[in-house]
Amino acid sequence: MSTQVILPRLMQVGAEAAAQLPEVLASLGCKRPLIITDPMMVKLGYVDQIRQLLEQQQFPVEVFADTVPEPTVSSIQAGVDRVRQGEFDCLVALGGGSPIDSAKAIGILGCHGGEMRDYRFPRQVNEAGLPLIAIPTTAGTGSEATRFTIITDDDTDEKMLCVGLGFMPVAALVDFTLTLSLPARTTADTGIDALTHAIEAYVSRKANPYSDQQALAAMRLIGPNLRRVYRDGGDREAREAMMLGSTLAGIAFSNASVALVHGMSRPIGAAFHVPHGLSNAMLLPTVTEFSIPAAEARYADCARAIGVAAPEDGTAIANEKLLAELTSLNEDLEVPTPAVFGIERDAFFDIMATMAEQALQSGSPGNNPRVPTAEEIVSLYRALW
C-alpha cells in the first residue's frame, strides 16, 4: 500500500531562515504580501523586522495584526474582509500556531467565501487559497508543515478541525532564533504539544513508514532538549533542536494523524480557554496509560526515541519508564491540573459528557490505538481531574 505525502513546496530551515523571505517570495512569483500576525509579534519588533526586510527589496507591505490565541470565527473575520478588499497575492503568517492557523483560514475564506463551518472535517478542503508562507516563532504546533487548521465556533465553543491540501503552506521558514525570546511557560506548553504530535503520529492507526521516521526523529530531538529550553531559553543548541523537532512532528502528524489526546484536548480548550499545548500536556500521561495495552511495542519505541529507555529494555520496562517520564516532565515543567489551572470542579464534571461527544465527533479518537467509547472518555476526563 502506498502513502500520500504532503509537504510545503519550499522549506528554509536554520538560523536566519526568516531573512530569506524576499527571495522566497520572488521565487514563488509573489509581489503583494499581507502579513498575518498578532500584537505580541508587533510588540517584540518581529513585524518591523519583516516589514523592513521586504521594503528594502521594494515589496509593498501591509499588516493584519489582530489574530488572537485559539482563533475564532469572529477573530479572523476582519482578516477575511481585508483579503477580499485588497489586491494581495499571498499571505505571510508570522507567529505561533494561532496566527498561522488564522492565516490558513483567512486564505481559504478570502478566496472562496462561505463560512468556516462549511470547511470543517470531514470535508477535505483541496481547493487552493492565497499562497501562504509560514514563519513560526514557537517550537510547538508544527502548523507551518501541516494541512490542518482549527478555528473555534463562537456560538457553540466547538473547535472545528479543518483539513485539506488548501491549508498546507506553500513555504515554511523555520528559524529557531525567533524562539529565543519565548517565556518559559510558552516554551513548555508548545514543546509538550510537539512531543504529543510525535507520539500520537507514531502510535496512530494511520501511521505509515514515512510518518514513522519523522515522528521518531522528532522525539529524538525533543526528548533531551525540552527541559533544557525551559530552564535556559537562551540555549541555542537546544532551541534549534526543539524547532526542528517541532517541524518534523508537524510533518509526521500531518501525514498520519493525531489521536485521543488531541481529541480530548480541543473541548477542554474551547470550554475553559486552556491553551492547546497545556491541555495536551495535562492529558498526555493519562491517555498514554489508557492506550499502551493496544500498542505496547509502539509506545516502547517512543520511550527509546525520547531517551528514557535503553535499547536493551524490554517492552514492559520501556513503557513503565515512558509513563514515569511523562509524569515527571509535567512536574518539572510545572503543568497544572485542571483544578490548579482554575477550572471549577462542578463546571468540569457537568460538561464531561458533552466534551466526550465533541471529542468523538472530531474523528481523532478513532485514530487511537485503543479506540474509546464515550463512557471511557468521560472516565478519562474524571481521572484527569
Buried (B, 14 or more C-beta within 10 A) or exposed (E): EEEEEBBBEBBBBBBEBBBBBBEBBEEBEBBBBBBBBBEBBBEBEBBEBBBEBBEEEEBEBEBBBBBBBBBBBEBBBEBBBBBEEEEBBBBBBBBBBBBBBBBBBBBBBBBBEEEBBEBBBEEEBEEBBBBBBBBBBBBBBBBBBBBBBBBBBEEEBBBBBBBBEBBBBBBBBBBBBBBEBBEBBBBBBBBBBBBBBBBBBBBBBBBBEBBBBBBBBBBBBBBBBBBBBBEEBEBBEBBBBBBBBBBBBBBBBBBBBBBBBBBBBBBBBBBBBBBBBBBBBBBBBBBBBBBBEBBBEBBBBBBBBBBBBEEEBEBEBBBBBBBEBBBEBBEBBEBBEBEEBEBEEEEBEEBBBEBBBBBBBBBBBBBBBBBBEBEBBBBBBEEBE
